Amino acid sequence: MKKPRILLIYLVMAALLLIMTEAPGSAGSDNLGMLSLDQLLDVDVVSVAKVPEKIRNTPAAIQVITQEDLRRSGVNSIPEALRLVPGMHVCQIDANKWAISSRGFTSRFSNKMLVMIDGRTVYTPLFSGVFWDVQDMMLADIDRIEVIRGPGGSLWGTNAVNGIINIISKDSADTQGSLINMEGGSQNKNCVAGRYGGWLNDRTSYRVYGKYFDQDDFKPSNFGTSHEIAIPDKAADDYHNTRAGFRLDRNQDRNNKMTLQGDIYQGSSGTSGVHPHLLSPNLFVEVENEDVSGGNLMGRWQHIFSQNSDMMVQGYYDHTKREQEYLHETRDTLDFDFQHRFTILTHHELLWGLGYRYSKDDIKTYDLSHGFYNYRFAPDNQGNNLYTGFIQDRFHFAGDRGELTLGTKIEHNEYTGIEWQPSIRFLWKFNERNSFWAAVSRSVRTPSRLEHDGIINTKPIKQPFNPFGMPLVPRLITDGNLNSEKLLSYEVGYKSRPLDNLYIDFTVFYNRYRDLAAGFTSGTAFLETEASIPYLVIPTKIGNEFNAETFGIELSGSWSITDWWRLSTGLSWFGNNFLDENGYTDPRSEFQENSESKHQLSLVSYMDLPGQLELNCMFFCVDDLASINVDAYTRFDINLAWHANDTLTMILGGRNLFDPHHPEYDSISAGIYSSQIPRTVYAKVSWEF
Amino acid sequence: MHLRPHKIMALLAIFLCLATPLQAGSSRSLSAEIEAAFLVQFSKYISWPAHCFASPTAPVIIGILGRDPFGSKIDQISRSFNANGRGVEVRRLADPEHAKTCHILFVSASKPTTMESISRILAGRPIVLVSSTKDFLARGGMINFITLGTKIRFDINLTNCRHTGIKISSKLLKIAHRVTQ
């Protein structure tokens, strides 16, 4: 019986070979406009999804989530979509909060990641971070999400230290007609969204959309035990949001394009808030609702002077309001940007720009109990000016095989004055398929409003560390001299396309951080009698006390096995050391070192099946976060989509199927009682007409 | 039935072979993109009487009548295109009456009115009528996109170009799938 088996093995190998060689190697669709008439005749309407030229030839660790990824992965929010990026650490804290970062420093307010939607920054200066619960849109209207791991300060400015997330919506000419999406399921987001697009006249296209969703409570995590507080009965993290918006695109003539877009939203995000208390157990958990609302209006003008020169001017106004139980923030932002690109001396492409931003806030804080407070701001309203300028020269040499990019951003902010963020990037194309890149960059993070002007009472110190007969409260405060955190980053990468249908991206980085902000005890304790229970204050100053080094390897690959099956994978390893070069030994350094996931693995499969069916799977393995008691977990998502006809698609799916529930992040020390991420099943209908 | 690993492998192999000729999900939008690229290229291989242009550098105007299948892609392609010293401008139209200043008119599958009334309104004008709908050439059209296997091709009807002043280059006629004289 040996022979038939050998025959079978040959058959299998032959079949696989056939499939691998059959994948068509036609011209990619990203540059159809560059093809001649004869070349167009050879383009296949069925072509293997290719990695765009832009990604292959950018000297940075860039990854793109396409509209196809968004649709096929079955994700239902922007933060969840970021799980698809290899090397990105996405932790869901509760139903409406996430901790997202790349290359370390992950927390609810991952202060070293810059996030932008159509060129509008959504990074809040209050805490330095992103409120992910209100960063939403109709997912079908997103063109792509570009993610750069690593510093981008020389182009994007301060706070683009560990990465940049750019969410780019579709041109309204590409969202014509009606679309209705509905989703519902167990423990799940129930969502209904609609969009309509049309042409106002022969050059102006538009779309309008509306979206509503609500989501039930998750289950509370067990983290309370390690913080000596009772586990609450319910997570109270249900949330809902309603939003509407529009986009208008006008092709004035072939050299002028105008865009006007805007959104408004209103909703409520539930929270189990954890706050310090003067009486034992010194922390209390409370069910809270954060009322959130906001809106923005943006205009953009792109003008082409000639083939070698173009410019862009944009301006936006953004309003956000968030009313937490003890902290209300209203913020108005006005921003103008100008960019000009031109080519000189044939090999040099120069890009320069100017920017101005005015951000004004109004903060109200409320006492917790007994006249004791958590946060206060002095002053409680403030307007800040930010002036920026940047210049970058990209030049080609050795017959376009080599490329060197030199650039710097110069900013002036009101907290730390002038900041420089230079970078140098080198790209070498060995051939059409293989390229190597290296970069050295400096980036900075400027202090947040809280770090600069906040007064923070933290959890009172417990017995037996407290020998006094009254509560002992560490109080964080700055003297206004806090400097920015600085990063010097070294990266090398290799991008390869060994086969037409296989793409591999490999990056190694070493980051050195200086002047990381942290609190340290300074001065002697004093008695505070403002509250009805008197307490002793330990003055704790926020200073630039820490240095750190981080290093890691990121590997990703995508393989179009056939024109109906595509696999992609990501593998990352991360390490860090907090250095006490100033002579401090702080237990927090070890805590920090172990609060990051050291290893991550992702595997994504998209398959087209007979009968207009698609089967999509995603598998993630995330290492433990030892110092915050989060165990390693695996997550498996799957969905089956049926394209009933040209207009109707039905999807059945499940998320986190391997596990009834698991926590991904403990945020109690940051004031949030975390939830467990549940197993969910859902159904979705999409109707386009 | 007992399924041994090699049987599973064999089944998998057969399944893989069977499933290979399936169409990928995104083929519809890619066809439109290729058609958009062709449409812009046509402006280079067709000549119009001089009076159709306000000046020697005035752009070739491509109109899209009815629902636009191309989206922003055609705007991007046309922006950098050079048609023998002229640029290319794309306009979306809801009414064939407004198509009179166009040089090329793409008639979408979902158009505001019948093909008969479109050809009546535009009869005798130097406007190249293009479409990807069936039997377009029999109803007065000049260029018709067709899908042959996995490639986009086009047929040309020269009879309908007669007495309009439109000249289609030999290059375009050579690569056309069928030419009706």
Contacts between the chains, C-beta under 8 A, distances in Angstrom:
chain1	res1	chain2	res2	distance
A	5	B	6	5.4
A	8	B	6	4.9
A	8	B	7	7.9
A	8	B	9	6.6
A	8	B	10	4.9
A	9	B	6	7.1
A	9	B	9	7.6
A	11	B	10	6.4
A	11	B	13	5.7
A	12	B	9	4.9
A	12	B	10	6.6
A	12	B	12	7.4
A	12	B	13	4.5
A	15	B	13	4.0
A	15	B	14	7.8
A	15	B	16	5.5
A	15	B	17	5.5
A	16	B	13	7.5
A	16	B	16	7.5
A	18	B	17	7.3
A	19	B	16	5.9
A	19	B	20	6.5
A	22	B	20	6.8
A	24	B	150	7.9
A	29	B	30	5.8
A	29	B	33	5.8
A	32	B	33	5.6
A	32	B	34	6.5
A	32	B	36	7.6
A	32	B	37	4.3
A	32	B	73	7.7
A	32	B	77	6.7
A	33	B	37	6.0
A	33	B	40	7.2
A	33	B	76	6.4
A	33	B	77	3.5
A	33	B	80	6.7
A	33	B	81	7.1
A	35	B	37	6.4
A	36	B	41	7.6
A	37	B	38	7.6
A	37	B	41	5.0
A	37	B	44	7.9
A	37	B	45	7.0
A	37	B	171	7.1
A	37	B	172	7.6
A	37	B	175	6.6
A	38	B	175	7.0
A	40	B	34	6.3
A	40	B	37	5.6
A	40	B	38	5.8
A	40	B	41	6.7
A	40	B	152	7.5
A	41	B	151	6.6
A	41	B	152	8.0
A	41	B	153	7.3
A	41	B	175	6.2
A	42	B	151	7.3
A	43	B	34	5.4
A	43	B	151	7.3
A	43	B	152	7.3
A	44	B	150	4.6
A	44	B	151	6.8
A	45	B	27	4.9
A	45	B	30	5.2
A	45	B	31	4.7
A	45	B	34	6.6
A	45	B	147	6.8
A	45	B	150	5.3
A	45	B	151	7.1
A	45	B	152	6.5
A	46	B	23	5.9
A	46	B	24	5.0
A	46	B	27	5.1
A	46	B	30	7.6
A	46	B	150	5.1
A	47	B	24	7.7
A	47	B	30	6.6
A	49	B	26	7.7
A	68	B	25	7.9
A	68	B	26	6.7
A	170	B	72	7.8
A	171	B	71	6.7
A	171	B	72	3.6
A	171	B	75	7.9
A	173	B	68	6.8
A	173	B	70	8.0
A	173	B	71	4.6
A	173	B	72	4.3
A	173	B	75	6.6
A	174	B	71	3.7
A	174	B	72	5.2
A	174	B	73	7.7
A	176	B	67	6.5
A	176	B	68	6.0
A	176	B	71	7.0
A	177	B	67	7.0
A	199	B	68	7.0
A	199	B	92	4.5
A	199	B	94	7.1
A	201	B	92	7.8
A	202	B	63	7.5
A	202	B	91	3.7
A	202	B	92	5.1
A	202	B	93	5.5
A	202	B	98	6.9
A	203	B	91	6.2
A	203	B	92	7.2
A	205	B	68	8.0
A	205	B	92	7.2
A	249	B	72	7.3
A	251	B	75	5.3
A	251	B	90	6.9
A	253	B	59	7.9
A	253	B	89	6.4
A	254	B	59	6.6
A	254	B	78	6.6
A	254	B	79	5.4
A	254	B	87	5.0
A	254	B	88	7.0
A	254	B	89	5.6
A	255	B	79	8.0
A	257	B	75	7.8
A	304	B	79	7.0
A	307	B	80	6.8
A	562	B	16	7.4
A	562	B	19	8.0
A	562	B	20	6.0
A	563	B	20	7.8
A	563	B	22	7.6
A	563	B	24	5.1
A	564	B	19	6.1
A	564	B	20	7.2
A	564	B	22	4.8
A	564	B	24	6.3
A	608	B	22	5.5
A	608	B	23	7.8
A	608	B	24	6.1
A	608	B	25	6.0
A	609	B	19	7.1
A	609	B	22	7.7
A	610	B	18	7.9
A	610	B	19	6.2
A	610	B	22	6.3
A	614	B	25	6.5
A	643	B	25	7.1
A	646	B	28	7.7
